[in-house]
Amino acid sequence: MGSRLARLAGICWLATALACGGDPLSPEEQVRTVIESMEQAAEEGDVSAFKGVISESYQDERGFDKRDLAAYVTFHVMRHTHRRFFARVRSVEVRDGGRAEVVVVAAISGRDVSGLDELVALNADVYKIDLDLDDEGDGDWRVVWAQWRRTAATDLL
């Protein structure tokens, strides 16, 4: 509950800042904000928040749709009740027509680790994740496609 209140406070702060004449976020900044919210949802095991950034039209090479992906994520959240999640955005390319291509390297550990060096030493599960996001209206970016595969822990550094 507290994390949801913190997230709501952050959204209210952002809305207030934008309403007060601050520069609007660029499309790349909007996409990075979505990726950050996915990171936070993964760390907290908040499947609802994770589903909120997945498009209804989601489809991937494994044949997963949004519902299948949500079930997959739910399984892993239930399986790993104590988790540490680290992610590094490697690139964000915003294309014409409201599409963005993102590359993220992410790791999850069932142990409480203090940093990336310790995570690498534990040889945690590390994945390279390719994402496509679409602007579904007014900067409302959602993931429409994803591909993930294992990679070396040193790719996080």
VOMARMI-394513 format. One record per atom (N, C-alpha, C): residue number from 0; x, y, z. Coordinates in nm, 3 decimals, always signed. Example, Ala and Ser with C-alpha at 12.3 -4.5 7.8 and 13.67 -1.06 7.14 Angstrom:
2
{atom 0,{+1.319,-0.569,+0.780}};
{atom 0,{+1.230,-0.450,+0.780}};
{atom 0,{+1.320,-0.330,+0.780}};
{atom 1,{+1.285,-0.225,+0.708}};
{atom 1,{+1.367,-0.106,+0.714}};
{atom 1,{+1.290,+0.003,+0.787}};
END
This chain:
157
{atom 0,{+0.083,-0.119,+0.000}};
{atom 0,{+0.000,+0.000,+0.000}};
{atom 0,{+0.087,+0.125,+0.000}};
{atom 1,{+0.193,+0.124,+0.081}};
{atom 1,{+0.281,+0.239,+0.088}};
{atom 1,{+0.347,+0.269,-0.044}};
{atom 2,{+0.384,+0.164,-0.118}};
{atom 2,{+0.448,+0.187,-0.248}};
{atom 2,{+0.350,+0.250,-0.346}};
{atom 3,{+0.225,+0.213,-0.336}};
{atom 3,{+0.126,+0.275,-0.425}};
{atom 3,{+0.106,+0.421,-0.391}};
{atom 4,{+0.108,+0.453,-0.262}};
{atom 4,{+0.097,+0.593,-0.221}};
{atom 4,{+0.218,+0.673,-0.268}};
{atom 5,{+0.336,+0.612,-0.258}};
{atom 5,{+0.457,+0.680,-0.305}};
{atom 5,{+0.450,+0.703,-0.455}};
{atom 6,{+0.402,+0.603,-0.528}};
{atom 6,{+0.390,+0.616,-0.674}};
{atom 6,{+0.289,+0.725,-0.708}};
{atom 7,{+0.174,+0.727,-0.636}};
{atom 7,{+0.072,+0.829,-0.659}};
{atom 7,{+0.127,+0.968,-0.630}};
{atom 8,{+0.204,+0.980,-0.522}};
{atom 8,{+0.265,+1.109,-0.488}};
{atom 8,{+0.360,+1.153,-0.599}};
{atom 9,{+0.437,+1.059,-0.652}};
{atom 9,{+0.529,+1.091,-0.762}};
{atom 9,{+0.455,+1.136,-0.886}};
{atom 10,{+0.346,+1.071,-0.918}};
{atom 10,{+0.267,+1.109,-1.035}};
{atom 10,{+0.207,+1.247,-1.014}};
{atom 11,{+0.156,+1.273,-0.893}};
{atom 11,{+0.100,+1.406,-0.863}};
{atom 11,{+0.207,+1.513,-0.874}};
{atom 12,{+0.328,+1.484,-0.823}};
{atom 12,{+0.437,+1.580,-0.833}};
{atom 12,{+0.470,+1.608,-0.978}};
{atom 13,{+0.479,+1.504,-1.060}};
{atom 13,{+0.510,+1.521,-1.201}};
{atom 13,{+0.401,+1.602,-1.271}};
{atom 14,{+0.276,+1.570,-1.244}};
{atom 14,{+0.165,+1.645,-1.305}};
{atom 14,{+0.169,+1.791,-1.264}};
{atom 15,{+0.198,+1.817,-1.138}};
{atom 15,{+0.208,+1.955,-1.090}};
{atom 15,{+0.322,+2.028,-1.157}};
{atom 16,{+0.436,+1.963,-1.167}};
{atom 16,{+0.553,+2.025,-1.231}};
{atom 16,{+0.523,+2.058,-1.376}};
{atom 17,{+0.456,+1.968,-1.446}};
{atom 17,{+0.423,+1.993,-1.585}};
{atom 17,{+0.319,+2.104,-1.599}};
{atom 18,{+0.224,+2.109,-1.507}};
{atom 18,{+0.120,+2.211,-1.514}};
{atom 18,{+0.174,+2.349,-1.481}};
{atom 19,{+0.284,+2.355,-1.408}};
{atom 19,{+0.340,+2.484,-1.369}};
{atom 19,{+0.435,+2.540,-1.474}};
{atom 20,{+0.427,+2.491,-1.594}};
{atom 20,{+0.505,+2.549,-1.702}};
{atom 20,{+0.640,+2.487,-1.722}};
{atom 21,{+0.671,+2.378,-1.652}};
{atom 21,{+0.797,+2.309,-1.676}};
{atom 21,{+0.799,+2.253,-1.818}};
{atom 22,{+0.919,+2.229,-1.867}};
{atom 22,{+0.930,+2.171,-2.000}};
{atom 22,{+0.867,+2.033,-1.999}};
{atom 23,{+0.784,+2.003,-2.100}};
{atom 23,{+0.725,+1.868,-2.106}};
{atom 23,{+0.835,+1.766,-2.132}};
{atom 24,{+0.810,+1.644,-2.087}};
{atom 24,{+0.907,+1.538,-2.109}};
{atom 24,{+0.916,+1.505,-2.257}};
{atom 25,{+1.037,+1.480,-2.303}};
{atom 25,{+1.058,+1.437,-2.441}};
{atom 25,{+1.006,+1.294,-2.453}};
{atom 26,{+0.981,+1.246,-2.576}};
{atom 26,{+0.939,+1.107,-2.592}};
{atom 26,{+1.039,+1.009,-2.529}};
{atom 27,{+1.170,+1.035,-2.542}};
{atom 27,{+1.268,+0.946,-2.480}};
{atom 27,{+1.254,+0.946,-2.329}};
{atom 28,{+1.233,+1.062,-2.268}};
{atom 28,{+1.215,+1.070,-2.123}};
{atom 28,{+1.087,+0.997,-2.080}};
{atom 29,{+0.981,+1.009,-2.161}};
{atom 29,{+0.857,+0.938,-2.131}};
{atom 29,{+0.880,+0.787,-2.132}};
{atom 30,{+0.954,+0.739,-2.232}};
{atom 30,{+0.984,+0.595,-2.242}};
{atom 30,{+1.068,+0.551,-2.123}};
{atom 31,{+1.169,+0.630,-2.088}};
{atom 31,{+1.254,+0.594,-1.973}};
{atom 31,{+1.171,+0.590,-1.844}};
{atom 32,{+1.071,+0.676,-1.831}};
{atom 32,{+0.983,+0.674,-1.715}};
{atom 32,{+0.904,+0.543,-1.709}};
{atom 33,{+0.858,+0.495,-1.825}};
{atom 33,{+0.788,+0.366,-1.829}};
{atom 33,{+0.881,+0.254,-1.786}};
{atom 34,{+1.004,+0.256,-1.835}};
{atom 34,{+1.101,+0.151,-1.800}};
{atom 34,{+1.128,+0.155,-1.649}};
{atom 35,{+1.142,+0.275,-1.594}};
{atom 35,{+1.163,+0.288,-1.449}};
{atom 35,{+1.044,+0.231,-1.370}};
{atom 36,{+0.923,+0.254,-1.420}};
{atom 36,{+0.806,+0.201,-1.350}};
{atom 36,{+0.803,+0.049,-1.358}};
{atom 37,{+0.851,-0.008,-1.470}};
{atom 37,{+0.859,-0.153,-1.481}};
{atom 37,{+0.963,-0.208,-1.384}};
{atom 38,{+1.076,-0.139,-1.370}};
{atom 38,{+1.179,-0.179,-1.274}};
{atom 38,{+1.123,-0.181,-1.132}};
{atom 39,{+1.054,-0.073,-1.097}};
{atom 39,{+0.997,-0.063,-0.962}};
{atom 39,{+0.894,-0.173,-0.940}};
{atom 40,{+0.811,-0.199,-1.038}};
{atom 40,{+0.710,-0.305,-1.024}};
{atom 40,{+0.777,-0.441,-1.006}};
{atom 41,{+0.885,-0.465,-1.081}};
{atom 41,{+0.957,-0.592,-1.068}};
{atom 41,{+1.016,-0.607,-0.928}};
{atom 42,{+1.079,-0.502,-0.879}};
{atom 42,{+1.142,-0.505,-0.747}};
{atom 42,{+1.037,-0.532,-0.639}};
{atom 43,{+0.921,-0.468,-0.652}};
{atom 43,{+0.816,-0.479,-0.550}};
{atom 43,{+0.726,-0.601,-0.571}};
{atom 44,{+0.739,-0.668,-0.686}};
{atom 44,{+0.650,-0.779,-0.715}};
{atom 44,{+0.508,-0.734,-0.742}};
{atom 45,{+0.494,-0.613,-0.793}};
{atom 45,{+0.363,-0.552,-0.819}};
{atom 45,{+0.318,-0.585,-0.961}};
{atom 46,{+0.251,-0.699,-0.975}};
{atom 46,{+0.209,-0.746,-1.107}};
{atom 46,{+0.107,-0.650,-1.170}};
{atom 47,{+0.020,-0.590,-1.089}};
{atom 47,{-0.079,-0.496,-1.143}};
{atom 47,{-0.012,-0.376,-1.208}};
{atom 48,{+0.090,-0.321,-1.142}};
{atom 48,{+0.162,-0.207,-1.199}};
{atom 48,{+0.234,-0.249,-1.326}};
{atom 49,{+0.291,-0.369,-1.326}};
{atom 49,{+0.360,-0.421,-1.444}};
{atom 49,{+0.260,-0.433,-1.561}};
{atom 50,{+0.144,-0.492,-1.534}};
{atom 50,{+0.043,-0.508,-1.639}};
{atom 50,{-0.003,-0.373,-1.694}};
{atom 51,{+0.002,-0.269,-1.611}};
{atom 51,{-0.042,-0.137,-1.653}};
{atom 51,{+0.040,-0.076,-1.765}};
{atom 52,{+0.163,-0.123,-1.784}};
{atom 52,{+0.246,-0.068,-1.891}};
{atom 52,{+0.257,-0.163,-2.010}};
{atom 53,{+0.177,-0.269,-2.009}};
{atom 53,{+0.173,-0.364,-2.121}};
{atom 53,{+0.049,-0.336,-2.203}};
{atom 54,{+0.069,-0.322,-2.334}};
{atom 54,{-0.041,-0.293,-2.425}};
{atom 54,{-0.137,-0.410,-2.438}};
{atom 55,{-0.262,-0.379,-2.461}};
{atom 55,{-0.361,-0.483,-2.489}};
{atom 55,{-0.325,-0.559,-2.616}};
{atom 56,{-0.248,-0.495,-2.705}};
{atom 56,{-0.209,-0.560,-2.832}};
{atom 56,{-0.075,-0.632,-2.821}};
{atom 57,{-0.022,-0.649,-2.699}};
{atom 57,{+0.107,-0.714,-2.680}};
{atom 57,{+0.109,-0.853,-2.744}};
{atom 58,{+0.220,-0.883,-2.810}};
{atom 58,{+0.243,-1.015,-2.870}};
{atom 58,{+0.394,-1.032,-2.880}};
{atom 59,{+0.446,-1.151,-2.850}};
{atom 59,{+0.589,-1.171,-2.863}};
{atom 59,{+0.620,-1.299,-2.940}};
{atom 60,{+0.749,-1.323,-2.959}};
{atom 60,{+0.791,-1.437,-3.041}};
{atom 60,{+0.757,-1.571,-2.976}};
{atom 61,{+0.732,-1.573,-2.847}};
{atom 61,{+0.693,-1.696,-2.778}};
{atom 61,{+0.544,-1.723,-2.790}};
{atom 62,{+0.472,-1.629,-2.852}};
{atom 62,{+0.328,-1.643,-2.867}};
{atom 62,{+0.251,-1.588,-2.748}};
{atom 63,{+0.320,-1.523,-2.654}};
{atom 63,{+0.253,-1.465,-2.538}};
{atom 63,{+0.173,-1.342,-2.579}};
{atom 64,{+0.053,-1.329,-2.522}};
{atom 64,{-0.020,-1.204,-2.529}};
{atom 64,{-0.013,-1.141,-2.390}};
{atom 65,{-0.085,-1.033,-2.367}};
{atom 65,{-0.077,-0.963,-2.238}};
{atom 65,{-0.113,-1.056,-2.123}};
{atom 66,{-0.217,-1.132,-2.138}};
{atom 66,{-0.263,-1.222,-2.031}};
{atom 66,{-0.157,-1.329,-2.001}};
{atom 67,{-0.098,-1.387,-2.106}};
{atom 67,{+0.006,-1.488,-2.088}};
{atom 67,{+0.128,-1.429,-2.018}};
{atom 68,{+0.168,-1.309,-2.059}};
{atom 68,{+0.283,-1.245,-1.998}};
{atom 68,{+0.256,-1.215,-1.850}};
{atom 69,{+0.136,-1.169,-1.820}};
{atom 69,{+0.100,-1.140,-1.681}};
{atom 69,{+0.105,-1.268,-1.597}};
{atom 70,{+0.060,-1.379,-1.652}};
{atom 70,{+0.065,-1.507,-1.580}};
{atom 70,{+0.209,-1.551,-1.558}};
{atom 71,{+0.293,-1.532,-1.657}};
{atom 71,{+0.436,-1.566,-1.647}};
{atom 71,{+0.503,-1.483,-1.537}};
{atom 72,{+0.476,-1.354,-1.537}};
{atom 72,{+0.534,-1.265,-1.436}};
{atom 72,{+0.481,-1.301,-1.298}};
{atom 73,{+0.352,-1.328,-1.287}};
{atom 73,{+0.292,-1.366,-1.159}};
{atom 73,{+0.358,-1.492,-1.104}};
{atom 74,{+0.382,-1.591,-1.189}};
{atom 74,{+0.448,-1.715,-1.149}};
{atom 74,{+0.585,-1.684,-1.088}};
{atom 75,{+0.662,-1.599,-1.155}};
{atom 75,{+0.796,-1.568,-1.107}};
{atom 75,{+0.793,-1.485,-0.978}};
{atom 76,{+0.696,-1.397,-0.965}};
{atom 76,{+0.683,-1.319,-0.842}};
{atom 76,{+0.649,-1.411,-0.725}};
{atom 77,{+0.561,-1.505,-0.748}};
{atom 77,{+0.524,-1.598,-0.642}};
{atom 77,{+0.640,-1.692,-0.608}};
{atom 78,{+0.717,-1.728,-0.706}};
{atom 78,{+0.830,-1.820,-0.688}};
{atom 78,{+0.945,-1.754,-0.613}};
{atom 79,{+0.965,-1.626,-0.638}};
{atom 79,{+1.076,-1.553,-0.577}};
{atom 79,{+1.021,-1.443,-0.487}};
{atom 80,{+0.978,-1.481,-0.368}};
{atom 80,{+0.916,-1.382,-0.279}};
{atom 80,{+1.017,-1.280,-0.227}};
{atom 81,{+1.142,-1.320,-0.214}};
{atom 81,{+1.247,-1.227,-0.174}};
{atom 81,{+1.335,-1.206,-0.296}};
{atom 82,{+1.335,-1.086,-0.349}};
{atom 82,{+1.410,-1.063,-0.472}};
{atom 82,{+1.475,-0.926,-0.471}};
{atom 83,{+1.586,-0.918,-0.544}};
{atom 83,{+1.653,-0.792,-0.571}};
{atom 83,{+1.659,-0.782,-0.721}};
{atom 84,{+1.627,-0.668,-0.773}};
{atom 84,{+1.620,-0.648,-0.917}};
{atom 84,{+1.709,-0.531,-0.955}};
{atom 85,{+1.790,-0.552,-1.057}};
{atom 85,{+1.877,-0.447,-1.109}};
{atom 85,{+1.856,-0.439,-1.260}};
{atom 86,{+1.855,-0.319,-1.313}};
{atom 86,{+1.839,-0.303,-1.458}};
{atom 86,{+1.923,-0.186,-1.507}};
{atom 87,{+1.973,-0.200,-1.626}};
{atom 87,{+2.048,-0.094,-1.693}};
{atom 87,{+1.986,-0.075,-1.832}};
{atom 88,{+1.940,+0.046,-1.858}};
{atom 88,{+1.890,+0.077,-1.992}};
{atom 88,{+2.014,+0.102,-2.079}};
{atom 89,{+2.029,+0.021,-2.182}};
{atom 89,{+2.143,+0.033,-2.271}};
{atom 89,{+2.117,+0.129,-2.386}};
{atom 90,{+1.992,+0.132,-2.434}};
{atom 90,{+1.960,+0.225,-2.541}};
{atom 90,{+1.810,+0.248,-2.550}};
{atom 91,{+1.775,+0.368,-2.595}};
{atom 91,{+1.637,+0.404,-2.625}};
{atom 91,{+1.641,+0.477,-2.759}};
{atom 92,{+1.572,+0.422,-2.856}};
{atom 92,{+1.562,+0.487,-2.986}};
{atom 92,{+1.415,+0.513,-3.016}};
{atom 93,{+1.380,+0.641,-3.020}};
{atom 93,{+1.243,+0.679,-3.050}};
{atom 93,{+1.233,+0.697,-3.201}};
{atom 94,{+1.141,+0.628,-3.262}};
{atom 94,{+1.120,+0.632,-3.407}};
{atom 94,{+1.001,+0.721,-3.439}};
{atom 95,{+0.993,+0.762,-3.564}};
{atom 95,{+0.874,+0.834,-3.610}};
{atom 95,{+0.754,+0.743,-3.598}};
{atom 96,{+0.639,+0.804,-3.582}};
{atom 96,{+0.516,+0.726,-3.573}};
{atom 96,{+0.487,+0.674,-3.434}};
{atom 97,{+0.556,+0.726,-3.332}};
{atom 97,{+0.524,+0.688,-3.195}};
{atom 97,{+0.569,+0.550,-3.156}};
{atom 98,{+0.684,+0.507,-3.203}};
{atom 98,{+0.739,+0.377,-3.166}};
{atom 98,{+0.877,+0.398,-3.105}};
{atom 99,{+0.909,+0.319,-3.003}};
{atom 99,{+1.041,+0.325,-2.941}};
{atom 99,{+1.097,+0.183,-2.928}};
{atom 100,{+1.227,+0.172,-2.952}};
{atom 100,{+1.298,+0.046,-2.935}};
{atom 100,{+1.394,+0.064,-2.818}};
{atom 101,{+1.387,-0.028,-2.722}};
{atom 101,{+1.465,-0.016,-2.600}};
{atom 101,{+1.542,-0.146,-2.576}};
{atom 102,{+1.666,-0.132,-2.530}};
{atom 102,{+1.745,-0.247,-2.489}};
{atom 102,{+1.779,-0.228,-2.341}};
{atom 103,{+1.748,-0.331,-2.262}};
{atom 103,{+1.771,-0.329,-2.118}};
{atom 103,{+1.847,-0.456,-2.081}};
{atom 104,{+1.942,-0.444,-1.990}};
{atom 104,{+2.004,-0.561,-1.929}};
{atom 104,{+1.954,-0.564,-1.785}};
{atom 105,{+1.897,-0.677,-1.744}};
{atom 105,{+1.835,-0.685,-1.612}};
{atom 105,{+1.876,-0.814,-1.542}};
{atom 106,{+1.882,-0.806,-1.410}};
{atom 106,{+1.916,-0.923,-1.328}};
{atom 106,{+1.821,-0.931,-1.211}};
{atom 107,{+1.795,-1.054,-1.171}};
{atom 107,{+1.713,-1.077,-1.053}};
{atom 107,{+1.785,-1.178,-0.965}};
{atom 108,{+1.783,-1.151,-0.836}};
{atom 108,{+1.848,-1.240,-0.740}};
{atom 108,{+1.751,-1.269,-0.627}};
{atom 109,{+1.754,-1.392,-0.579}};
{atom 109,{+1.673,-1.431,-0.465}};
{atom 109,{+1.740,-1.396,-0.333}};
{atom 110,{+1.859,-1.339,-0.339}};
{atom 110,{+1.932,-1.301,-0.219}};
{atom 110,{+1.934,-1.150,-0.206}};
{atom 111,{+1.949,-1.105,-0.084}};
{atom 111,{+1.962,-0.962,-0.058}};
{atom 111,{+2.105,-0.922,-0.088}};
{atom 112,{+2.126,-0.854,-0.197}};
{atom 112,{+2.260,-0.811,-0.237}};
{atom 112,{+2.266,-0.659,-0.230}};
{atom 113,{+2.386,-0.610,-0.205}};
{atom 113,{+2.400,-0.466,-0.186}};
{atom 113,{+2.437,-0.390,-0.313}};
{atom 114,{+2.480,-0.459,-0.414}};
{atom 114,{+2.518,-0.387,-0.535}};
{atom 114,{+2.548,-0.479,-0.651}};
{atom 115,{+2.582,-0.417,-0.762}};
{atom 115,{+2.606,-0.493,-0.884}};
{atom 115,{+2.726,-0.586,-0.874}};
{atom 116,{+2.832,-0.543,-0.809}};
{atom 116,{+2.950,-0.629,-0.798}};
{atom 116,{+2.917,-0.760,-0.729}};
{atom 117,{+2.839,-0.750,-0.622}};
{atom 117,{+2.798,-0.870,-0.549}};
{atom 117,{+2.706,-0.957,-0.634}};
{atom 118,{+2.619,-0.894,-0.710}};
{atom 118,{+2.528,-0.965,-0.799}};
{atom 118,{+2.606,-1.042,-0.904}};
{atom 119,{+2.706,-0.978,-0.963}};
{atom 119,{+2.791,-1.043,-1.064}};
{atom 119,{+2.864,-1.161,-1.001}};
{atom 120,{+2.917,-1.143,-0.879}};
{atom 120,{+2.989,-1.249,-0.811}};
{atom 120,{+2.899,-1.370,-0.784}};
{atom 121,{+2.771,-1.347,-0.758}};
{atom 121,{+2.675,-1.455,-0.734}};
{atom 121,{+2.633,-1.525,-0.862}};
{atom 122,{+2.671,-1.468,-0.976}};
{atom 122,{+2.630,-1.522,-1.106}};
{atom 122,{+2.478,-1.531,-1.115}};
{atom 123,{+2.412,-1.420,-1.087}};
{atom 123,{+2.265,-1.412,-1.087}};
{atom 123,{+2.211,-1.433,-1.228}};
{atom 124,{+2.080,-1.455,-1.237}};
{atom 124,{+2.014,-1.466,-1.366}};
{atom 124,{+2.011,-1.328,-1.430}};
{atom 125,{+2.076,-1.316,-1.545}};
{atom 125,{+2.086,-1.188,-1.614}};
{atom 125,{+2.030,-1.206,-1.755}};
{atom 126,{+1.951,-1.107,-1.798}};
{atom 126,{+1.884,-1.115,-1.927}};
{atom 126,{+1.904,-0.986,-2.006}};
{atom 127,{+1.920,-1.002,-2.135}};
{atom 127,{+1.914,-0.888,-2.226}};
{atom 127,{+1.770,-0.886,-2.277}};
{atom 128,{+1.706,-0.771,-2.262}};
{atom 128,{+1.564,-0.758,-2.297}};
{atom 128,{+1.550,-0.651,-2.403}};
{atom 129,{+1.493,-0.690,-2.516}};
{atom 129,{+1.460,-0.596,-2.623}};
{atom 129,{+1.311,-0.568,-2.612}};
{atom 130,{+1.275,-0.440,-2.612}};
{atom 130,{+1.135,-0.398,-2.599}};
{atom 130,{+1.097,-0.304,-2.711}};
{atom 131,{+0.976,-0.316,-2.760}};
{atom 131,{+0.916,-0.217,-2.848}};
{atom 131,{+0.799,-0.157,-2.772}};
{atom 132,{+0.794,-0.025,-2.772}};
{atom 132,{+0.684,+0.046,-2.708}};
{atom 132,{+0.616,+0.134,-2.811}};
{atom 133,{+0.486,+0.149,-2.798}};
{atom 133,{+0.408,+0.240,-2.881}};
{atom 133,{+0.348,+0.349,-2.795}};
{atom 134,{+0.343,+0.469,-2.850}};
{atom 134,{+0.273,+0.579,-2.785}};
{atom 134,{+0.125,+0.560,-2.820}};
{atom 135,{+0.049,+0.517,-2.721}};
{atom 135,{-0.093,+0.489,-2.745}};
{atom 135,{-0.179,+0.612,-2.724}};
{atom 136,{-0.116,+0.728,-2.719}};
{atom 136,{-0.190,+0.853,-2.709}};
{atom 136,{-0.139,+0.941,-2.597}};
{atom 137,{-0.105,+1.064,-2.632}};
{atom 137,{-0.061,+1.165,-2.533}};
{atom 137,{+0.053,+1.119,-2.444}};
{atom 138,{+0.152,+1.054,-2.503}};
{atom 138,{+0.266,+1.012,-2.425}};
{atom 138,{+0.240,+0.892,-2.336}};
{atom 139,{+0.135,+0.817,-2.365}};
{atom 139,{+0.097,+0.700,-2.289}};
{atom 139,{+0.164,+0.578,-2.353}};
{atom 140,{+0.293,+0.558,-2.324}};
{atom 140,{+0.373,+0.453,-2.385}};
{atom 140,{+0.346,+0.319,-2.319}};
{atom 141,{+0.329,+0.216,-2.403}};
{atom 141,{+0.306,+0.081,-2.353}};
{atom 141,{+0.390,-0.018,-2.434}};
{atom 142,{+0.429,-0.126,-2.368}};
{atom 142,{+0.508,-0.231,-2.432}};
{atom 142,{+0.418,-0.313,-2.523}};
{atom 143,{+0.458,-0.326,-2.651}};
{atom 143,{+0.379,-0.403,-2.747}};
{atom 143,{+0.450,-0.532,-2.788}};
{atom 144,{+0.580,-0.541,-2.758}};
{atom 144,{+0.658,-0.659,-2.796}};
{atom 144,{+0.780,-0.667,-2.707}};
{atom 145,{+0.823,-0.788,-2.675}};
{atom 145,{+0.944,-0.806,-2.595}};
{atom 145,{+1.012,-0.937,-2.633}};
{atom 146,{+1.142,-0.937,-2.617}};
{atom 146,{+1.221,-1.058,-2.637}};
{atom 146,{+1.329,-1.058,-2.529}};
{atom 147,{+1.350,-1.169,-2.463}};
{atom 147,{+1.453,-1.173,-2.361}};
{atom 147,{+1.531,-1.302,-2.376}};
{atom 148,{+1.660,-1.291,-2.343}};
{atom 148,{+1.748,-1.407,-2.347}};
{atom 148,{+1.859,-1.387,-2.243}};
{atom 149,{+1.908,-1.499,-2.193}};
{atom 149,{+2.016,-1.492,-2.092}};
{atom 149,{+2.140,-1.429,-2.151}};
{atom 150,{+2.213,-1.360,-2.064}};
{atom 150,{+2.339,-1.298,-2.104}};
{atom 150,{+2.433,-1.306,-1.984}};
{atom 151,{+2.555,-1.264,-2.004}};
{atom 151,{+2.656,-1.270,-1.898}};
{atom 151,{+2.629,-1.163,-1.791}};
{atom 152,{+2.657,-1.198,-1.667}};
{atom 152,{+2.638,-1.105,-1.556}};
{atom 152,{+2.723,-0.979,-1.574}};
{atom 153,{+2.837,-0.992,-1.638}};
{atom 153,{+2.923,-0.874,-1.659}};
{atom 153,{+2.860,-0.772,-1.752}};
{atom 154,{+2.756,-0.810,-1.827}};
{atom 154,{+2.687,-0.714,-1.914}};
{atom 154,{+2.615,-0.606,-1.834}};
{atom 155,{+2.597,-0.628,-1.704}};
{atom 155,{+2.535,-0.527,-1.619}};
{atom 155,{+2.629,-0.412,-1.587}};
{atom 156,{+2.756,-0.439,-1.589}};
{atom 156,{+2.855,-0.337,-1.549}};
{atom 156,{+2.878,-0.234,-1.655}};
END
